Amino acid sequence: MKEIPMFTLVIGNKNYSSWSLRPWLVLKMLDEPFNEQLIALDQPDTKSRILAVSPAGKVPVLFDGKVRVWDSLAICEYLAECFPAARLWPEDSAERALARAVAAEMHSGFTALRQHLPMDIVSRHDDFVVPEAAETDIRRIVEMWEELLHHHQDNGPFLFGHFTIADAMYAPVVTRFVSYGVELPPRAQTYADHILELPAMQQWYDDSETEVAASGG
């Protein structure tokens, strides 16, 4: 473990950037100090500012000295290697493979959920009717959560008992369920509530509200 970590995480708007939330939450759960640099999205200079720090032209980006890592999952993987004692992946190889599969499914899938229920922390759409394609995604996510929570219930309240990258990958989904009034079965709702009650998530919500108020939204 590094004695004086000097990370800088470049992120987008907290109200909208689901990909930024994921590695940000991991760093907060690690309780590691880091510099936070926010690039406002959808501004005239957004593209040029992001390209100045990210060859992919997207946020988030993590800087650790001369090391630069982009893509949320790649950043989380890097942090897992930096801090093995934090167990950001399960220690058991089979469980670790499952956690990676769960995280990868979120990373590359659930297109309808992303399209129809975009992350919008501050807004509430209680009368929102979920399109069928997004409903299919939601059912899959809830079934996955419930199976994992049941299997690991004796080890803690997270998907694999203790906090892992898998939880960080699904944290933005929890915010979507709140914003669009998605009703969950009891076990899944308890998990969602636990994620929302994390001090780091409370800070993200507070920062999102301040951000939107400052922009006049």
C-alpha positions as MATLAB code, in Angstrom:
seq = 'MKEIPMFTLVIGNKNYSSWSLRPWLVLKMLDEPFNEQLIALDQPDTKSRILAVSPAGKVPVLFDGKVRVWDSLAICEYLAECFPAARLWPEDSAERALARAVAAEMHSGFTALRQHLPMDIVSRHDDFVVPEAAETDIRRIVEMWEELLHHHQDNGPFLFGHFTIADAMYAPVVTRFVSYGVELPPRAQTYADHILELPAMQQWYDDSETEVAASGG';
ca = [
       0.000    0.000    0.000;
       1.279    3.413   -0.900;
       2.196    5.648    2.032;
       1.114    8.947    0.460;
      -1.274    8.311   -2.428;
      -1.506   11.276   -4.752;
      -4.389   10.355   -6.995;
      -6.258   12.802   -9.194;
      -9.633   11.687  -10.526;
     -11.104   13.662  -13.408;
     -14.877   13.320  -13.521;
     -17.949   14.761  -15.221;
     -21.032   16.331  -13.664;
     -22.033   14.460  -10.530;
     -25.716   14.773  -11.348;
     -25.376   12.989  -14.678;
     -22.087   11.066  -14.924;
     -22.747    7.506  -13.848;
     -19.315    6.383  -15.047;
     -17.638    9.018  -12.870;
     -19.474    7.850   -9.771;
     -18.091    4.317   -9.949;
     -14.337    4.900   -9.384;
     -15.091    7.929   -7.191;
     -17.089    5.677   -4.859;
     -14.296    3.106   -4.802;
     -11.767    5.754   -3.779;
     -14.100    7.001   -1.060;
     -14.685    3.500    0.255;
     -10.914    2.997    0.313;
     -10.724    6.153    2.434;
      -7.819    7.292    0.300;
      -7.167   11.014   -0.231;
      -7.421   12.137   -3.837;
      -7.708   15.292   -5.848;
     -10.987   15.704   -7.687;
     -11.171   17.595  -10.966;
     -14.610   18.120  -12.504;
     -15.086   18.947  -16.176;
     -18.584   20.232  -16.841;
     -20.290   18.294  -19.619;
     -22.167   19.768  -22.588;
     -20.178   22.996  -22.591;
     -18.417   24.601  -25.587;
     -14.999   23.662  -24.221;
     -15.939   20.248  -22.806;
     -14.469   18.206  -25.651;
     -11.149   20.034  -25.703;
     -10.790   19.909  -21.922;
     -11.444   16.176  -21.803;
      -9.137   15.431  -24.729;
      -6.391   17.283  -22.879;
      -6.482   14.627  -20.132;
      -7.993   11.556  -21.809;
      -6.906   10.011  -25.119;
     -10.321    8.343  -25.324;
     -12.070   11.703  -25.059;
     -14.155   10.531  -22.105;
     -14.230   10.819  -18.336;
     -13.399    9.532  -15.786;
      -9.617    9.470  -15.867;
      -7.329    8.577  -12.962;
      -3.823    9.987  -12.581;
      -1.372    8.358  -10.189;
       1.936   10.108  -10.729;
       2.934    9.285  -14.307;
       0.292    6.581  -14.558;
      -2.888    7.519  -16.401;
      -5.875    5.158  -16.495;
      -9.170    5.801  -18.257;
     -12.433    3.823  -18.296;
     -14.290    3.279  -15.019;
     -13.742   -0.462  -14.776;
     -10.056   -0.195  -15.684;
      -9.611    2.453  -12.977;
     -11.313    0.218  -10.418;
      -9.109   -2.711  -11.454;
      -6.019   -0.545  -11.020;
      -7.145    0.505   -7.538;
      -7.754   -3.136   -6.636;
      -4.136   -3.863   -7.535;
      -2.883   -0.835   -5.584;
      -4.794   -1.836   -2.449;
      -5.096   -5.644   -2.314;
      -5.921   -5.611    1.411;
      -9.139   -3.741    0.641;
     -10.499   -6.855   -1.118;
     -12.144   -4.883   -3.902;
     -12.553   -8.259   -5.565;
     -13.457  -11.369   -3.515;
     -10.485  -13.453   -2.395;
     -11.940  -16.781   -3.555;
     -11.170  -17.351   -7.241;
     -14.652  -18.577   -8.147;
     -16.289  -15.673   -6.317;
     -13.828  -13.272   -7.900;
     -14.702  -14.570  -11.357;
     -18.400  -14.154  -10.583;
     -17.889  -10.619   -9.315;
     -15.964   -9.717  -12.452;
     -18.713  -11.175  -14.627;
     -21.353   -9.205  -12.732;
     -19.334   -6.003  -13.082;
     -18.630   -6.631  -16.764;
     -22.318   -7.231  -17.465;
     -23.047   -3.774  -16.104;
     -20.107   -2.295  -17.972;
     -21.192   -3.565  -21.376;
     -24.910   -4.240  -21.057;
     -28.295   -2.903  -19.985;
     -28.492   -0.542  -22.948;
     -32.232    0.033  -22.628;
     -31.908    1.003  -18.977;
     -29.206    3.527  -19.858;
     -31.245    4.945  -22.731;
     -34.624    5.263  -21.053;
     -33.585    5.924  -17.438;
     -30.531    8.201  -17.728;
     -28.834    9.107  -14.482;
     -30.299   12.317  -13.066;
     -29.665   12.435   -9.323;
     -31.771   15.488   -8.487;
     -34.862   14.841  -10.623;
     -37.834   12.678   -9.624;
     -40.149   11.030  -12.169;
     -42.599    9.212   -9.931;
     -45.182    8.708  -12.706;
     -42.615    7.405  -15.170;
     -43.713    4.354  -17.167;
     -40.747    2.060  -17.731;
     -40.524    0.870  -21.358;
     -40.642   -2.889  -21.840;
     -37.018   -3.158  -22.960;
     -35.818   -1.310  -19.859;
     -38.135   -3.433  -17.705;
     -36.317   -6.517  -18.979;
     -33.021   -4.986  -17.879;
     -34.451   -4.130  -14.471;
     -35.731   -7.678  -13.936;
     -32.311   -9.073  -14.760;
     -30.567   -6.687  -12.364;
     -33.010   -7.369   -9.529;
     -32.749  -11.140  -10.001;
     -28.958  -10.868   -9.954;
     -28.963   -8.727   -6.827;
     -31.355  -11.002   -4.984;
     -29.389  -14.137   -5.807;
     -26.083  -12.606   -4.729;
     -27.538  -11.042   -1.584;
     -29.116  -14.323   -0.559;
     -25.904  -16.247   -1.119;
     -23.745  -13.763    0.807;
     -26.225  -12.625    3.461;
     -24.140  -14.026    6.331;
     -21.074  -12.021    5.310;
     -22.482   -8.516    5.058;
     -25.003   -6.271    3.280;
     -23.213   -5.913   -0.068;
     -23.517   -8.093   -3.166;
     -20.544  -10.213   -2.101;
     -20.855   -9.570    1.614;
     -18.224   -6.840    1.826;
     -17.932   -3.872   -0.536;
     -16.479   -4.740   -3.937;
     -16.160   -3.183   -7.356;
     -19.423   -4.918   -8.243;
     -21.257   -2.647   -5.793;
     -19.595    0.413   -7.292;
     -20.666   -0.646  -10.773;
     -24.317   -0.858   -9.713;
     -24.426    2.228   -7.470;
     -25.589    4.476  -10.353;
     -28.388    1.992  -11.047;
     -29.603    2.497   -7.494;
     -29.834    6.240   -8.159;
     -31.781    5.583  -11.357;
     -34.300    3.464   -9.472;
     -34.836    6.362   -7.055;
     -35.119    9.005   -9.771;
     -37.672    7.053  -11.794;
     -39.667    5.565   -8.922;
     -38.822    1.936   -9.696;
     -40.351   -0.355   -7.082;
     -38.125   -3.168   -5.831;
     -38.783   -6.362   -3.876;
     -37.795   -6.219   -0.181;
     -34.296   -7.719   -0.382;
     -33.292   -5.593   -3.357;
     -34.792   -2.494   -1.749;
     -32.845   -3.111    1.452;
     -29.663   -3.331   -0.602;
     -30.503   -0.145   -2.502;
     -31.207    1.667    0.763;
     -27.877    0.510    2.173;
     -26.003    1.867   -0.854;
     -27.824    5.191   -0.609;
     -27.022    5.474    3.104;
     -23.274    5.210    2.562;
     -21.662    8.532    3.593;
     -19.921    8.692    0.220;
     -23.231    8.366   -1.630;
     -24.778   11.012    0.608;
     -21.910   13.327   -0.312;
     -22.403   12.598   -4.020;
     -26.103   13.473   -3.687;
     -25.334   16.680   -1.798;
     -22.739   17.700   -4.388;
     -25.193   16.951   -7.205;
     -27.830   19.189   -5.675;
     -25.311   21.992   -5.203;
     -24.112   21.533   -8.768;
     -27.610   21.742  -10.250;
     -28.539   24.742   -8.078;
     -25.391   26.553   -9.157;
     -26.218   25.959  -12.824;
     -29.738   27.283  -12.349;
     -31.298   23.886  -13.025;
];
